[in-house]
């Protein structure tokens, strides 16, 4: 049973998630909750949950700070960010830290259970991979003992999980013992590829490969085996997320040869830079595929700007995409989240109404999807630096001064 812990400063959120999910029935053990990161840390040390669900905005220690500490201390613990703050930079930072997902409040118990099940499956796959790697390490060690350092001619074929013929396969000398305790978090690297940029790649990859820093690349096959599995994971993610084409025979050969020549950490960095470059090429190509859908989404937002219940789910249904996929595509291609874009369009429409009509503030708020005029005024002031009334007054004064001239 996977252990789950929740960190959120809103007591109603904690109680709702804690009490509305049949934890044991769903295959999980709820091991506690906390109102902020500082309170959570000793509980995490005590229980060591498999999955941590944490809010971002909390007093004393926020969710991102907590995630950084947890990633360093418990690298295999899965983290889910739960937040009402739909900001692209938060999402980017969370993904850089290797969190499993980034969800927006309000979120239902059913949504939480579905997400937990998905993360649980990832944990199971990684545990199976670790067992497989440990068996490989033992086999390598036993072959080294049998063949000996001078047995140079024997080779071990190492093949990743092929996906529609896209697996990379290469043979290596089985002459060195593999450090079975080392494990690369493949999902963490894929998460970086989803939102990362070329300028960040070298520094990120060097940090990511730090668990392999102590191995002897020329003697042990483990490092290249781990890179091989990671490559296959990246290609599979590209197919699922970007609907990328299969590698051509020439491209597959290029990666096979590049992997075979890795003999140092610097070589491994260069190899993963090639993988990232290929992934980002597919990501750029995918941008054009979604241009029509994104144009339809923006038109849908424009026509429903006065609907206070306008949601990502509505827009996704309109263009026949899943909400999570639309959210990722929208953020990648526009540089802002769906919610940020809706808010900007609402403020822009409000500015037009304030200048073109004599509607009262609460009427303008209602027309752009805000039923609470006070909340609308706060959002407007945050976006423009002035209240709706001050904006209208300043605009009218400016026009009058222009006429006087």
C-alpha positions in Angstrom: 0.0 0.0 0.0 1.4 3.4 -1.0 1.6 6.0 1.8 0.3 9.5 1.1 0.8 12.7 3.0 -1.0 16.1 2.4 0.4 19.6 3.1 -2.0 22.5 2.7 -2.6 25.6 4.9 -6.4 25.5 4.2 -8.0 23.2 6.9 -11.1 22.7 4.8 -9.0 21.4 1.9 -7.2 19.0 4.2 -10.3 17.7 5.8 -12.1 17.3 2.5 -9.3 15.3 0.9 -8.7 13.3 4.1 -12.4 12.4 4.7 -13.8 12.1 1.2 -11.4 9.5 -0.2 -11.7 5.8 0.8 -8.0 5.5 1.2 -7.6 1.7 2.0 -10.2 0.8 -0.6 -8.3 2.7 -3.2 -5.0 1.0 -2.2 -3.4 3.8 -0.2 -2.6 4.6 3.4 -3.2 8.2 4.5 -0.3 8.9 6.9 -1.1 12.4 8.0 -1.3 16.1 7.0 0.3 19.4 7.9 -0.5 23.2 7.4 2.9 24.2 6.0 6.3 22.9 5.1 8.0 23.4 8.4 5.4 21.3 10.3 5.4 18.7 7.4 9.2 18.0 7.4 9.4 16.1 10.7 6.3 14.1 9.7 7.8 13.3 6.4 11.0 12.1 8.1 8.8 10.0 10.5 6.5 8.4 7.9 8.5 8.7 4.6 5.4 8.7 2.4 5.6 7.3 -1.1 3.5 10.3 -2.4 3.5 13.9 -1.1 0.6 16.2 -2.1 1.5 19.9 -1.3 0.0 23.3 -1.9 2.3 26.0 -3.2 1.2 29.1 -1.3 1.7 28.5 2.4 3.1 30.5 5.3 6.6 29.8 6.8 7.7 27.3 4.1 5.9 27.1 0.7 5.4 24.1 -1.4 8.3 24.7 -3.8 10.7 25.1 -0.9 9.4 21.9 0.7 9.7 20.1 -2.7 13.3 21.1 -3.1 14.2 19.7 0.3 12.2 16.5 -0.3 13.8 16.0 -3.7 17.3 16.2 -2.2 16.5 14.1 0.8 14.1 11.5 -0.7 14.7 11.6 -4.4 12.3 8.7 -5.1 9.3 10.3 -3.3 6.7 11.4 -5.7 5.4 15.0 -5.3 2.1 16.4 -6.5 1.7 20.2 -6.5 -1.9 21.3 -5.5 -2.5 25.0 -5.9 -5.1 27.6 -6.6 -2.4 29.8 -8.1 -2.3 29.0 -11.8 0.9 30.7 -12.8 3.2 29.5 -15.5 6.4 30.2 -13.7 5.2 28.2 -10.7 4.4 25.3 -13.0 7.8 25.6 -14.7 9.7 25.6 -11.4 7.6 22.7 -10.1 8.4 20.7 -13.2 12.1 21.5 -13.0 12.0 20.1 -9.5 10.7 16.9 -10.9 7.2 16.9 -9.4 4.8 14.4 -10.9 2.0 16.8 -11.7 0.7 20.3 -11.1 -3.1 20.6 -10.3 -5.3 23.5 -9.8 -7.9 23.9 -7.1 -10.7 23.2 -6.8 -10.0 19.5 -7.4 -12.5 16.7 -6.6 -11.8 13.6 -4.6 -12.2 11.6 -7.8 -9.5 13.7 -9.5 -7.1 13.1 -6.6 -7.7 9.4 -6.7 -7.2 9.2 -10.5 -3.9 11.1 -10.1 -2.8 9.0 -7.2 -3.5 5.9 -9.2 -1.4 7.2 -12.1 1.5 8.1 -9.8 1.2 4.7 -8.1 1.6 3.0 -11.5 4.8 5.0 -12.1 6.2 3.9 -8.7 5.5 0.3 -9.5 7.2 0.6 -12.9 10.3 2.2 -11.4 10.5 -0.4 -8.7 10.3 -3.1 -11.4 13.1 -1.2 -13.3 15.2 -1.1 -10.2 14.9 -4.8 -9.7 15.8 -5.4 -13.3 18.8 -3.2 -13.0 19.9 -4.9 -9.8 19.7 -8.3 -11.6 21.7 -6.8 -14.5 24.3 -5.6 -12.1 24.6 -9.0 -10.4 24.9 -10.6 -13.8 27.6 -8.2 -14.9 29.5 -8.8 -11.7 29.3 -12.6 -12.0 30.3 -12.4 -15.7 33.3 -10.3 -14.7 34.3 -12.9 -12.1 34.0 -15.7 -14.7 35.5 -13.9 -17.7 38.0 -11.8 -15.8 39.5 -8.5 -16.9 41.5 -10.3 -19.6 38.5 -11.9 -21.1 37.9 -9.0 -23.4 36.2 -10.7 -26.3 32.8 -11.5 -24.6 30.1 -8.9 -25.0 26.7 -8.3 -23.4 23.8 -7.1 -25.5 21.9 -4.4 -23.6 18.5 -3.5 -25.1 16.0 -1.0 -23.8 12.2 -1.4 -23.9 11.6 -0.9 -27.6 8.6 1.2 -28.5 7.4 0.5 -32.0 11.0 -0.1 -33.1 12.3 3.1 -31.5 14.4 1.4 -28.8 18.1 2.0 -28.9 20.2 -1.2 -28.7 23.9 -1.5 -28.3 26.5 -4.0 -27.0 29.1 -3.3 -24.3 32.0 -5.1 -22.7 30.9 -6.8 -19.5 34.1 -6.1 -17.6 33.0 -3.9 -14.6 30.6 -4.2 -11.7 27.6 -1.9 -11.8 26.7 0.2 -8.8 23.2 -1.2 -8.3 22.2 1.4 -5.7 22.3 4.2 -8.4 19.0 5.1 -10.0 18.1 7.8 -12.5 14.6 9.3 -12.2 13.6 9.1 -15.9 10.3 11.0 -15.3 12.2 13.9 -13.8 14.2 14.3 -17.0 11.1 14.0 -19.2 9.5 16.7 -17.1 12.4 19.0 -17.8 12.2 18.3 -21.5 8.5 19.3 -21.5 9.2 22.9 -20.4 13.0 23.4 -20.5 15.0 25.5 -23.0 18.4 25.1 -24.6 20.1 27.7 -22.4 19.3 25.7 -19.3 20.1 22.2 -20.7 23.8 21.8 -20.0 23.6 22.9 -16.3 20.5 20.9 -15.7 21.9 17.7 -17.3 25.1 17.9 -15.3 23.2 18.1 -12.1 20.8 15.4 -13.2 23.7 13.0 -13.9 25.4 13.6 -10.6 24.3 10.1 -9.2 26.5 8.5 -11.9 29.5 10.8 -11.2 31.5 8.1 -9.3 31.2 5.2 -11.9 34.0 4.1 -14.2 32.4 4.6 -17.6 35.2 2.8 -19.4 34.8 -0.3 -17.2 31.2 -0.6 -16.2 28.2 -0.9 -18.6 25.6 0.4 -16.1 25.9 4.1 -17.0 25.2 3.5 -20.7 22.5 1.0 -19.8 20.7 3.7 -17.7 21.1 6.3 -20.5 19.7 3.8 -23.0 16.6 3.2 -20.8 16.3 7.0 -20.4 16.4 7.6 -24.1 13.6 5.1 -24.7 11.5 6.8 -22.1 12.0 10.2 -23.8 11.0 8.8 -27.2 7.9 7.2 -25.6 7.0 10.5 -23.9 7.4 12.4 -27.2 5.0 10.0 -28.9 2.4 10.4 -26.2 2.7 14.1 -25.6 3.8 15.5 -29.0 2.6 12.7 -31.3 6.1 12.7 -32.8 7.1 10.5 -35.7 9.3 7.5 -35.3 13.0 7.9 -35.6 14.3 7.1 -39.0 16.9 4.3 -39.4 19.6 7.0 -39.8 18.5 8.9 -36.7 18.3 5.7 -34.7 21.8 4.8 -35.8 23.1 8.2 -34.9 21.9 7.8 -31.3 23.1 4.2 -31.1 26.6 5.3 -32.2 26.6 8.3 -29.8 25.6 6.1 -26.9 28.3 3.5 -27.7 31.0 6.2 -27.5 30.1 7.4 -24.0 33.2 6.9 -21.8 32.9 9.8 -19.3 30.3 12.0 -17.6 31.1 14.8 -20.1 30.3 12.3 -22.9 27.0 11.4 -21.1 26.2 15.1 -20.9 26.8 15.6 -24.6 24.7 12.5 -25.4 21.7 13.8 -23.4 22.0 17.2 -25.0 21.5 15.4 -28.3 18.4 13.7 -26.9 17.0 17.0 -25.6 17.7 18.6 -29.0 15.7 15.9 -30.8 12.8 16.2 -28.3 12.7 20.0 -28.6 12.7 19.7 -32.4 9.6 17.5 -32.1 8.1 19.9 -29.6 8.6 22.9 -32.0 7.1 20.8 -34.9 4.1 20.0 -32.7 3.4 23.7 -32.2 2.1 24.1 -35.7 -0.2 21.1 -35.3 -2.1 22.8 -32.6 -2.4 26.3 -34.1 -6.0 25.7 -35.3 -7.1 24.3 -32.0 -5.5 27.1 -30.1 -7.2 29.6 -32.4 -10.5 27.9 -31.7 -9.8 27.9 -28.0 -9.2 31.7 -28.0 -12.3 32.3 -30.0 -14.3 30.2 -27.5 -12.9 32.2 -24.6 -13.8 35.4 -26.3 -17.4 34.3 -26.9 -17.8 33.1 -23.3 -15.9 35.9 -21.5 -19.0 36.8 -19.5 -19.5 33.3 -18.3 -18.3 33.1 -14.7 -18.1 29.3 -15.0 -15.8 29.3 -18.0 -13.3 26.6 -17.5 -10.4 24.7 -19.0 -12.6 21.6 -19.2 -15.2 23.5 -21.3 -12.6 24.8 -23.7 -11.0 21.3 -24.0 -14.3 19.7 -24.7 -14.9 22.3 -27.4 -11.7 21.4 -29.3 -11.9 17.7 -28.4 -8.7 17.5 -26.3 -8.2 16.3 -22.8 -8.0 19.2 -20.2 -4.4 18.2 -19.1 -3.2 18.1 -22.7 -4.7 21.4 -23.6 -3.2 22.9 -20.5 0.3 21.8 -21.4 -0.1 22.8 -25.1 -1.6 26.2 -24.3 1.2 27.0 -21.8 4.0 25.8 -24.1 2.7 27.6 -27.2 1.5 30.9 -25.6 3.9 31.3 -22.6 1.0 31.6 -20.2 -1.5 29.4 -18.7 -5.2 29.1 -19.7 -6.3 30.9 -16.5 -3.8 33.7 -17.0 -5.0 34.2 -20.6 -8.7 34.3 -19.6 -7.9 36.8 -16.9 -6.1 39.1 -19.3 -9.0 38.9 -21.8 -11.5 39.7 -19.1 -9.4 42.7 -17.9 -9.0 43.9 -21.5 -12.8 43.6 -22.1 -13.5 45.4 -18.9 -11.2 48.3 -19.9 -13.1 48.5 -23.2 -16.5 48.6 -21.4 -15.3 51.2 -18.9 -14.2 53.5 -21.7 -17.1 52.9 -24.1 -20.1 52.7 -21.7 -21.5 54.3 -18.6 -22.0 50.9 -16.9 -21.4 50.8 -13.2 -18.4 48.8 -12.0 -20.6 45.9 -10.8 -22.2 45.8 -14.3 -18.9 45.7 -16.0 -17.7 43.0 -13.6 -20.8 40.9 -14.4 -20.3 41.3 -18.2 -16.7 40.0 -18.0 -17.4 37.0 -15.8 -17.0 38.3 -12.2 -20.1 38.1 -9.9 -18.3 39.7 -7.1 -17.6 43.4 -7.8 -15.1 43.7 -5.0 -13.1 40.8 -6.2 -13.2 42.2 -9.7 -11.9 45.5 -8.5 -9.0 43.8 -6.7 -8.1 41.8 -9.8 -8.4 44.9 -12.0 -6.1 46.9 -9.7 -3.5 44.1 -9.6 -3.5 43.9 -13.4 -3.5 47.7 -14.2 -2.3 49.4 -11.1 -5.6 51.3 -10.6 -9.2 50.7 -9.6 -11.8 50.5 -12.4 -13.1 53.9 -11.2 -9.7 55.5 -11.3 -9.0 54.0 -14.7 -12.2 55.5 -16.1 -11.6 58.9 -14.5 -8.0 59.1 -15.7 -9.0 58.1 -19.3 -11.8 60.6 -19.4 -9.5 63.4 -18.1 -6.9 62.5 -20.6 -9.3 62.7 -23.5 -10.6 66.1 -22.3 -7.1 67.5 -22.1 -6.4 66.3 -25.6 -9.5 68.0 -26.9 -8.6 71.3 -25.1 -5.3 71.4 -26.9 
